[in-house]
Amino acid sequence: HPLVSDMAQVAQNALTLDSLDADVVMTAGFVLALPGGDIESGMARAEKAIALNPNNAEAFRIAAVLSGLMGQHHKAAAALASCCRRSSACSA
């Protein structure tokens, strides 16, 4: 679909402009993975975002979702636990 192609291109452009900003890398990875269909590339970007900012709860959440989609359930559970340790959204 042309709109998905456009989204993937915008994500690639964002990475070209600033590949060291954890939020840019994380968001581009999400776009490449889900609408773009390249889950492995998205996962690599989520892991890079975590390396750039290990306190980024949203990057851990994206890593959890993508790990689950890849069938890596233990990795997904670990990433979700890391997300919850960094976010008040998981608090009761």
Long-range contacts (C-beta under 8 A, 24 or more apart in sequence): 4-35, 4-36, 4-37, 7-31, 7-35, 7-36, 8-32, 8-35, 8-36, 8-38, 11-36, 15-45, 20-52, 21-52, 22-49, 22-50, 22-52, 22-53, 22-56, 22-59, 23-49, 23-56, 23-58, 25-49, 25-52, 26-56, 26-58, 26-59, 26-62, 29-62, 29-66, 30-62, 33-62, 33-66, 33-69, 39-66, 39-69, 39-70, 40-70, 42-66, 43-67, 43-70, 55-86, 56-86, 57-82, 57-83, 57-84, 57-86, 57-87, 57-89, 58-83, 60-86, 61-87
